[in-house]
Amino acid sequence: MMATNGKKTCGINDDESSVSLNGSNSHSTAVNGATMKASSGSKLQNGAAGTTERFTFSSEPTVEDIRRMQAEFTDERDWNQFHQPRNLLLAMVGEVGEVAELFQWRGEVAEGLPDWTESEREQLAQELSDVMIYLVELAEKCRVDLPQAVLRKMALNRLKYPASKVHGSAKKYTEYKD
């Protein structure tokens, strides 16, 4: 399947090899505008050596691009009168419910959704897009600089969940002893 990012067509045939920050060799393959990275010498979940794939997003559009596109969309329709924080939050929760509905009754779903049809994947992409659009617009209306808030939250999470303490555990940070 091919997708475009507005500048060039991205698809299965876009390959690029690179070296990761930790010095290991990796191989990247773009699929639908996003990238899957395979690292050699990494460990699988059961501890066996093998190749794992890491999904990465495309670099465009940025969160600011999405905010701007949604603001233009809303302005063109004179919908700002309806897009107040509470309404945006409730609309986003409704969209999260639509995402949950796609997973309902399926049991555990493997990463990468290998058993899903292309139509099911596209439906999920649309619903997740709705969630993100509402999240970005809610952040805008609440004057939260989302990328900067994420950086601060990730720094806080590193303090609350130091890798040396929590590696391989799903406990909440309040359950860890010093």
Backbone bond lengths (Angstrom), bond angles and torsions (degrees), N, CA, C in turn:
res aa  C-N    CA-C-N  psi(-1)  N-CA   C-N-CA  omega(-1)  CA-C   N-CA-C  phi
1 M - - - 1.449 - - 1.514 108.99 -
2 M 1.296 117.01 139.45 1.457 122.24 -178.20 1.528 109.22 -110.44
3 A 1.320 115.88 149.14 1.461 121.98 174.43 1.520 107.67 -140.14
4 T 1.319 116.96 157.15 1.447 118.78 176.87 1.511 108.83 -118.86
5 N 1.301 115.42 149.60 1.459 120.04 176.97 1.527 110.51 -107.53
6 G 1.321 116.99 17.61 1.449 121.39 179.43 1.514 113.53 91.20
7 K 1.313 118.84 -14.65 1.454 121.85 -179.14 1.514 111.26 -117.65
8 K 1.320 116.27 -40.65 1.455 120.05 -179.97 1.515 108.56 -150.71
9 T 1.290 116.12 164.12 1.447 120.51 177.49 1.515 108.71 -85.17
10 C 1.324 115.85 132.45 1.462 121.25 179.71 1.514 107.84 -115.15
11 G 1.297 117.41 135.09 1.454 119.71 179.13 1.496 111.64 -159.06
12 I 1.313 116.49 -166.60 1.454 122.61 -175.62 1.520 111.89 -59.75
13 N 1.305 118.47 -29.54 1.458 120.37 -174.19 1.517 113.90 -81.04
14 D 1.340 118.49 -7.03 1.460 120.69 177.78 1.518 108.47 -79.29
15 D 1.326 118.37 105.34 1.463 123.64 179.85 1.507 109.79 -117.04
16 E 1.311 115.48 150.21 1.450 119.30 173.36 1.515 107.52 -156.54
17 S 1.318 116.18 132.93 1.451 120.41 176.35 1.510 107.92 -97.34
18 S 1.319 116.43 148.55 1.452 119.63 -178.86 1.516 109.60 -151.71
19 V 1.307 114.72 172.10 1.457 121.27 173.77 1.510 106.27 -113.75
20 S 1.331 118.11 129.18 1.454 121.68 -177.62 1.515 110.22 -76.47
21 L 1.322 115.73 173.35 1.457 120.71 -178.76 1.521 112.77 -62.82
22 N 1.346 117.42 -28.11 1.460 118.78 -179.51 1.521 112.16 -87.85
23 G 1.337 117.09 6.46 1.460 121.09 174.50 1.510 114.89 90.37
24 S 1.337 118.77 -4.64 1.464 118.97 -179.92 1.517 109.80 -81.94
25 N 1.328 115.67 150.91 1.456 119.55 177.09 1.511 109.02 -74.70
26 S 1.317 115.86 143.89 1.455 119.95 174.90 1.509 108.58 -141.27
27 H 1.317 115.33 163.13 1.453 122.19 -178.64 1.516 106.49 -129.16
28 S 1.338 118.18 129.06 1.450 121.94 -178.01 1.513 110.53 -111.82
29 T 1.315 116.11 139.37 1.446 121.93 174.65 1.512 108.28 -129.95
30 A 1.333 117.33 124.88 1.451 120.72 178.25 1.511 108.92 -84.70
31 V 1.334 115.13 131.97 1.459 121.87 177.72 1.518 107.35 -134.17
32 N 1.339 117.39 121.34 1.458 122.11 179.86 1.521 111.92 54.36
33 G 1.319 118.44 37.69 1.447 122.10 176.58 1.511 114.39 84.56
34 A 1.322 117.57 -6.14 1.462 121.23 177.96 1.517 108.37 -111.77
35 T 1.309 117.07 171.15 1.453 120.82 -174.78 1.510 111.18 -120.90
36 M 1.340 115.75 138.03 1.456 121.82 171.91 1.518 105.71 -110.77
37 K 1.324 117.43 126.51 1.459 121.37 179.84 1.512 109.75 -109.51
38 A 1.306 115.69 130.79 1.457 121.29 175.69 1.516 107.88 -110.14
39 S 1.300 116.60 128.76 1.463 121.57 179.58 1.512 109.43 -108.27
40 S 1.327 116.41 131.29 1.452 118.99 177.43 1.516 109.34 -81.73
41 G 1.313 115.94 145.87 1.450 121.14 176.80 1.514 113.80 79.23
42 S 1.326 118.25 8.09 1.454 119.45 178.01 1.523 109.59 -84.26
43 K 1.319 115.56 168.54 1.457 119.42 -177.36 1.516 110.59 -103.49
44 L 1.311 115.68 141.85 1.450 121.14 174.83 1.517 108.74 -78.80
45 Q 1.344 116.40 172.49 1.448 121.01 -176.74 1.527 112.01 -57.99
46 N 1.330 118.87 -36.05 1.457 121.22 -178.82 1.524 112.54 -83.42
47 G 1.317 117.57 5.76 1.456 121.82 176.60 1.512 114.76 92.65
48 A 1.328 117.81 -8.86 1.463 120.57 179.65 1.520 109.66 -74.37
49 A 1.325 116.42 147.53 1.462 120.44 177.40 1.517 108.71 -71.54
50 G 1.304 116.02 144.75 1.457 120.05 178.70 1.511 109.95 178.01
51 T 1.306 116.68 -160.62 1.449 122.26 -179.90 1.518 108.65 -114.71
52 T 1.325 117.35 127.52 1.456 121.80 175.74 1.515 108.31 -113.59
53 E 1.313 116.42 156.39 1.449 121.04 179.93 1.513 109.64 -112.93
54 R 1.320 117.09 137.30 1.459 123.02 178.27 1.516 107.78 -116.63
55 F 1.318 116.78 122.92 1.453 122.42 179.29 1.517 109.91 -78.20
56 T 1.318 117.72 138.91 1.459 121.95 172.03 1.520 109.21 -131.58
57 F 1.323 115.64 149.35 1.460 121.10 178.56 1.518 110.61 -79.62
58 S 1.312 115.77 159.74 1.461 120.31 171.70 1.531 107.85 -70.71
59 S 1.307 117.20 157.25 1.466 120.83 -176.02 1.529 112.68 -79.74
60 E 1.301 118.10 -15.08 1.463 121.83 179.60 1.510 110.20 -132.54
61 P 1.304 118.08 143.68 1.451 127.52 2.24 1.534 111.59 -79.67
62 T 1.316 115.87 157.34 1.457 121.22 175.87 1.533 108.97 -79.72
63 V 1.314 116.79 170.48 1.464 120.28 175.83 1.527 109.32 -60.10
64 E 1.315 116.63 -39.69 1.477 119.69 178.02 1.530 110.80 -65.12
65 D 1.316 118.17 -38.13 1.471 120.53 176.03 1.533 110.30 -60.68
66 I 1.320 116.48 -43.54 1.473 121.14 179.80 1.529 109.71 -64.05
67 R 1.335 116.99 -43.01 1.465 120.73 178.37 1.526 110.62 -59.20
68 R 1.327 115.00 -46.01 1.465 120.47 -178.87 1.534 111.18 -64.47
69 M 1.332 117.67 -44.84 1.473 120.41 -179.93 1.524 111.24 -62.23
70 Q 1.341 116.91 -41.93 1.462 120.47 179.83 1.523 110.72 -68.95
71 A 1.331 117.64 -37.96 1.468 120.63 177.70 1.532 110.44 -62.06
72 E 1.328 116.65 -43.08 1.467 120.49 177.35 1.522 110.60 -63.41
73 F 1.331 117.00 -44.09 1.461 122.26 179.42 1.529 110.23 -59.01
74 T 1.332 116.07 -46.35 1.465 121.61 -179.17 1.530 111.08 -66.90
75 D 1.330 116.95 -44.06 1.466 121.09 -179.95 1.526 111.09 -62.00
76 E 1.319 117.45 -43.51 1.471 121.59 -179.18 1.532 112.18 -59.89
77 R 1.316 117.69 -25.54 1.462 122.43 -176.85 1.529 112.82 -105.55
78 D 1.342 116.43 2.16 1.460 122.27 -177.23 1.538 110.68 53.07
79 W 1.327 115.48 48.06 1.470 120.99 -178.13 1.521 113.07 -101.16
80 N 1.331 118.53 -1.24 1.463 119.21 180.00 1.519 111.76 -58.76
81 Q 1.311 117.06 -29.57 1.465 120.60 178.44 1.538 111.67 -61.56
82 F 1.324 116.49 -23.80 1.469 120.82 179.45 1.525 112.67 -100.72
83 H 1.311 116.45 -17.24 1.469 121.01 -173.29 1.526 111.61 -95.50
84 Q 1.305 115.09 62.16 1.448 121.66 173.95 1.531 108.58 -93.19
85 P 1.342 118.32 160.20 1.468 120.45 -172.95 1.532 114.91 -49.18
86 R 1.320 118.02 -48.92 1.464 120.03 -178.48 1.530 111.61 -59.77
87 N 1.322 116.51 -45.67 1.465 120.15 -179.48 1.523 111.55 -64.28
88 L 1.326 116.38 -40.47 1.469 120.20 178.85 1.522 110.77 -64.89
89 L 1.331 116.26 -41.23 1.464 120.15 177.94 1.527 110.82 -60.97
90 L 1.313 116.94 -47.61 1.467 120.11 -179.30 1.529 111.64 -64.62
91 A 1.325 116.36 -38.12 1.469 119.71 177.00 1.527 110.16 -64.49
92 M 1.344 117.03 -40.94 1.463 120.74 179.05 1.524 110.50 -64.30
93 V 1.316 117.46 -42.57 1.466 120.82 178.45 1.528 109.90 -60.80
94 G 1.316 116.97 -39.51 1.467 120.43 176.17 1.511 111.92 -61.09
95 E 1.324 116.46 -41.18 1.468 120.46 178.48 1.525 111.28 -68.54
96 V 1.328 117.73 -36.92 1.469 120.31 175.28 1.526 108.99 -61.18
97 G 1.329 117.25 -38.50 1.461 121.01 175.56 1.520 111.85 -60.53
98 E 1.330 116.90 -37.72 1.465 120.19 177.96 1.526 111.02 -67.64
99 V 1.340 117.26 -35.38 1.468 120.36 174.85 1.531 109.03 -65.12
100 A 1.332 116.53 -46.07 1.468 120.79 -179.66 1.527 111.08 -59.60
101 E 1.307 116.64 -37.76 1.466 121.18 179.82 1.532 111.49 -60.50
102 L 1.330 116.39 -34.86 1.465 119.90 179.58 1.535 111.40 -67.01
103 F 1.327 117.23 -26.82 1.466 122.25 -179.53 1.529 112.34 -94.76
104 Q 1.323 116.36 -14.71 1.463 120.81 -175.38 1.526 111.66 -59.51
105 W 1.304 116.28 136.04 1.466 126.18 176.31 1.520 113.72 69.58
106 R 1.288 119.53 13.44 1.465 121.92 180.00 1.519 112.66 -96.18
107 G 1.323 118.69 -9.43 1.459 120.13 -173.09 1.516 108.57 71.34
108 E 1.328 116.31 -158.69 1.460 119.87 177.72 1.531 109.21 -67.80
109 V 1.305 115.55 139.35 1.464 121.93 -179.35 1.527 107.74 -114.31
110 A 1.310 116.52 126.57 1.468 121.15 -177.96 1.528 110.76 -68.70
111 E 1.330 115.59 146.89 1.455 121.33 176.19 1.528 109.33 -57.42
112 G 1.317 115.46 137.54 1.463 120.29 -178.24 1.522 112.98 89.27
113 L 1.338 116.69 -8.77 1.472 122.94 177.23 1.534 113.15 52.96
114 P 1.333 117.60 52.36 1.469 119.97 -174.54 1.530 114.41 -63.00
115 D 1.326 117.65 -23.33 1.465 120.32 -178.45 1.527 113.33 -95.20
116 W 1.311 117.33 4.53 1.457 121.08 -178.55 1.524 110.35 -91.47
117 T 1.335 116.19 145.76 1.460 120.72 175.57 1.530 109.02 -77.45
118 E 1.310 116.57 164.74 1.464 120.96 177.37 1.526 110.09 -61.43
119 S 1.320 117.46 -36.46 1.462 121.75 178.13 1.533 110.90 -64.32
120 E 1.320 117.56 -41.67 1.465 121.52 178.37 1.526 110.79 -66.26
121 R 1.321 116.31 -39.50 1.467 120.34 177.86 1.530 110.83 -64.25
122 E 1.318 116.79 -41.35 1.465 120.63 179.91 1.528 110.27 -66.44
123 Q 1.320 116.83 -40.07 1.464 120.14 177.47 1.535 109.93 -61.60
124 L 1.338 116.95 -42.97 1.464 121.01 176.72 1.524 110.52 -61.70
125 A 1.324 117.46 -43.85 1.468 121.23 179.42 1.531 110.58 -58.98
126 Q 1.319 117.23 -41.22 1.461 120.56 179.82 1.520 111.54 -66.70
127 E 1.327 116.95 -43.21 1.470 119.89 -179.19 1.527 111.08 -68.29
128 L 1.335 117.57 -41.14 1.467 120.14 176.95 1.528 110.25 -64.31
129 S 1.326 117.05 -35.50 1.470 120.88 176.62 1.519 110.39 -63.17
130 D 1.325 117.08 -42.43 1.468 120.18 177.00 1.526 110.74 -58.90
131 V 1.340 116.76 -43.96 1.466 120.97 178.82 1.522 110.10 -59.99
132 M 1.321 116.63 -46.57 1.465 119.95 -177.83 1.523 111.75 -66.06
133 I 1.316 116.78 -41.23 1.469 120.37 179.51 1.520 109.91 -60.18
134 Y 1.345 116.84 -47.14 1.467 119.56 178.48 1.529 111.58 -65.51
135 L 1.323 118.25 -38.76 1.463 121.39 178.40 1.529 110.93 -61.34
136 V 1.319 116.21 -46.37 1.466 120.38 -179.19 1.527 110.33 -65.43
137 E 1.325 117.57 -41.20 1.457 119.25 179.49 1.527 110.77 -68.90
138 L 1.326 118.09 -38.38 1.462 121.17 175.84 1.530 110.50 -61.02
139 A 1.317 116.75 -44.72 1.465 120.81 177.96 1.531 110.19 -60.62
140 E 1.335 116.92 -41.27 1.461 120.54 178.53 1.524 110.41 -61.37
141 K 1.324 117.23 -48.93 1.472 121.13 -177.33 1.526 111.45 -65.28
142 C 1.333 117.48 -28.52 1.467 121.78 178.62 1.519 111.91 -91.66
143 R 1.332 116.80 1.17 1.465 123.65 -179.56 1.526 112.21 58.59
144 V 1.326 115.42 43.91 1.464 121.79 175.28 1.517 107.41 -104.67
145 D 1.324 116.69 119.04 1.465 121.68 175.59 1.525 106.40 -77.08
146 L 1.314 115.70 93.10 1.461 121.79 -170.70 1.528 114.10 -55.95
147 P 1.336 120.56 -47.84 1.471 118.60 179.05 1.531 112.56 -59.10
148 Q 1.330 117.23 -40.44 1.461 119.97 179.24 1.524 111.09 -70.67
149 A 1.331 117.06 -36.87 1.468 120.89 176.96 1.530 110.29 -63.58
150 V 1.327 116.87 -38.41 1.466 120.73 177.67 1.525 110.42 -63.43
151 L 1.326 117.26 -42.65 1.469 119.95 178.55 1.529 110.92 -60.63
152 R 1.331 116.46 -44.28 1.468 119.69 178.93 1.529 111.09 -64.65
153 K 1.324 116.66 -41.26 1.469 120.56 -178.86 1.520 111.02 -66.75
154 M 1.322 117.46 -40.61 1.470 120.39 178.21 1.530 110.80 -63.81
155 A 1.337 117.72 -38.30 1.465 120.95 176.93 1.525 109.94 -63.82
156 L 1.328 117.03 -42.38 1.464 121.22 177.52 1.531 110.62 -63.53
157 N 1.329 117.07 -43.08 1.469 120.79 179.17 1.521 111.76 -61.80
158 R 1.332 117.21 -36.30 1.475 120.33 177.18 1.521 111.18 -63.19
159 L 1.329 116.37 -35.96 1.460 120.04 177.40 1.533 111.27 -72.32
160 K 1.324 116.34 -41.30 1.466 120.48 -178.36 1.525 112.40 -72.93
161 Y 1.310 116.42 -30.58 1.462 122.02 -176.28 1.528 110.64 -126.13
162 P 1.334 119.32 69.04 1.470 119.59 179.15 1.528 110.07 -64.33
163 A 1.321 116.37 132.27 1.468 121.42 -176.05 1.523 111.51 -54.15
164 S 1.311 117.35 -36.47 1.468 120.36 -178.45 1.521 112.23 -64.34
165 K 1.336 117.31 -24.59 1.463 121.73 -178.91 1.523 113.50 -95.52
166 V 1.307 116.91 -34.79 1.466 120.54 -167.38 1.520 114.55 -110.36
167 H 1.299 117.91 -0.48 1.466 121.38 -174.95 1.529 111.35 -51.25
168 G 1.321 116.40 121.14 1.460 122.06 176.85 1.519 114.86 79.18
169 S 1.327 118.69 7.33 1.466 121.87 -177.98 1.524 109.99 -116.99
170 A 1.323 116.73 146.34 1.462 121.65 179.51 1.528 111.64 -106.78
171 K 1.322 118.23 14.39 1.462 120.88 -179.79 1.528 110.61 -66.41
172 K 1.344 114.87 154.63 1.453 120.89 173.71 1.528 108.52 -75.21
173 Y 1.335 116.92 152.66 1.463 120.68 -174.94 1.529 112.56 -58.56
174 T 1.328 118.53 -27.00 1.467 121.30 -179.71 1.544 112.05 -72.02
175 E 1.326 117.19 -14.50 1.463 120.96 -178.61 1.529 113.50 -89.14
176 Y 1.326 117.40 -7.86 1.459 119.95 -177.99 1.506 111.66 -86.52
177 K 1.294 116.39 139.24 1.458 122.42 177.63 1.527 108.60 -99.13
178 D 1.336 116.05 146.83 1.470 119.78 178.85 1.487 112.74 -75.82
